[in-house]
Amino acid sequence: MGNTDLVSMYIYNVTINIDNSCHDDWKGWMVRIHIPEVLATGLFQECRFTRVMVEEEEGTTYSVQYLFKDMTNYQLYQQMYAPALQAKTQERYDGKFVAFRTLLELIDEQTF
């Protein structure tokens, strides 16, 4: 049976396809620099960095999922931090990636 007392939880999902020519550099930069900078804002509780398991002709696709409990935190992130952090990515990997962002609401979580 699902948890009906689930505390509100949201996921800010960023899906990125990165060109193979800079894949290794980008992946290391994400783990060592970018994700820690996002988490250092104090607005997200955790992050999941995953590879999308599909065969791509060009590039590799990842999903970065930042979990948070309060929409105010997401709005603050978008206003105060997202533009500068996204600009750093754009500057470093210009023309080498495509990203799209999705906001998700966690409805239920079950463990077996």
C-alpha positions as CSV (number, residue, x, y, z in Angstrom):
1,M,0.0,0.0,0.0
2,G,1.3,3.5,-0.8
3,N,2.2,6.1,1.7
4,T,-0.8,8.4,1.9
5,D,1.0,10.6,4.4
6,L,3.8,11.4,2.0
7,V,5.4,14.8,2.6
8,S,5.3,17.0,-0.5
9,M,8.3,16.3,-2.6
10,Y,9.3,17.7,-6.0
11,I,12.0,16.9,-8.5
12,Y,13.7,19.4,-10.8
13,N,14.8,17.1,-13.6
14,V,17.4,18.3,-16.2
15,T,17.9,16.0,-19.1
16,I,21.1,16.6,-21.1
17,N,22.5,15.0,-24.2
18,I,26.3,15.7,-24.3
19,D,28.5,15.3,-27.4
20,N,30.9,12.4,-27.2
21,S,33.9,14.8,-28.0
22,C,33.7,16.3,-24.5
23,H,31.7,13.6,-22.6
24,D,34.4,12.6,-20.1
25,D,35.3,16.2,-19.3
26,W,31.7,17.1,-18.9
27,K,30.8,14.1,-16.7
28,G,33.7,14.9,-14.3
29,W,32.8,18.6,-14.3
30,M,29.2,17.7,-13.4
31,V,30.2,15.5,-10.5
32,R,33.1,17.6,-9.1
33,I,31.9,21.1,-9.8
34,H,28.4,21.8,-11.2
35,I,26.2,19.5,-9.0
36,P,28.1,20.5,-5.8
37,E,27.5,24.2,-6.8
38,V,23.8,23.6,-7.2
39,L,23.6,21.7,-3.9
40,A,25.6,24.5,-2.2
41,T,22.6,26.8,-2.7
42,G,21.0,25.0,0.1
43,L,17.7,24.8,-1.8
44,F,17.8,21.1,-2.8
45,Q,18.0,18.1,-0.5
46,E,19.7,15.7,-2.7
47,C,20.7,14.9,-6.3
48,R,20.6,11.8,-8.5
49,F,22.8,11.8,-11.5
50,T,21.8,9.1,-13.9
51,R,22.5,7.9,-17.5
52,V,19.6,7.4,-19.7
53,M,19.8,3.8,-21.0
54,V,19.2,4.3,-24.7
55,E,21.5,3.9,-27.6
56,E,22.2,7.3,-29.2
57,E,23.8,7.9,-32.6
58,E,25.4,11.0,-31.3
59,G,26.2,11.8,-27.7
60,T,25.1,10.3,-24.4
61,T,22.0,11.3,-22.5
62,Y,21.8,11.9,-18.7
63,S,19.1,12.9,-16.2
64,V,20.1,15.0,-13.2
65,Q,17.3,15.0,-10.6
66,Y,17.4,17.6,-7.8
67,L,14.9,16.8,-5.0
68,F,13.2,19.5,-2.9
69,K,10.2,19.9,-0.6
70,D,9.1,23.5,-1.1
71,M,8.2,25.3,-4.3
72,T,9.5,28.5,-2.8
73,N,13.0,26.8,-2.9
74,Y,12.6,26.1,-6.6
75,Q,11.5,29.6,-7.3
76,L,14.4,31.1,-5.4
77,Y,16.8,28.8,-7.3
78,Q,15.3,29.9,-10.6
79,Q,15.6,33.6,-9.7
80,M,18.8,33.7,-7.8
81,Y,21.1,30.9,-9.1
82,A,19.9,29.2,-12.2
83,P,20.9,31.9,-14.7
84,A,24.5,32.1,-13.6
85,L,24.9,28.3,-13.2
86,Q,23.4,27.6,-16.6
87,A,25.6,30.3,-18.1
88,K,28.7,28.5,-16.8
89,T,27.6,25.3,-18.5
90,Q,26.8,27.2,-21.7
91,E,30.2,28.9,-21.7
92,R,32.2,25.7,-21.0
93,Y,30.3,23.4,-23.4
94,D,28.8,25.8,-26.0
95,G,27.2,23.9,-28.9
96,K,28.2,20.5,-27.4
97,F,25.0,19.8,-25.5
98,V,21.2,20.0,-25.6
99,A,19.2,20.3,-22.3
100,F,15.6,20.4,-21.3
101,R,14.2,20.9,-17.9
102,T,11.1,19.3,-16.3
103,L,9.4,19.9,-12.9
104,L,7.9,16.8,-11.3
105,E,5.7,16.3,-8.3
106,L,6.3,13.0,-6.4
107,I,2.8,11.5,-5.8
108,D,3.6,8.3,-4.1
109,E,6.7,6.3,-3.1
110,Q,6.6,2.6,-2.4
111,T,9.3,0.2,-1.1
112,F,9.1,-3.6,-1.4
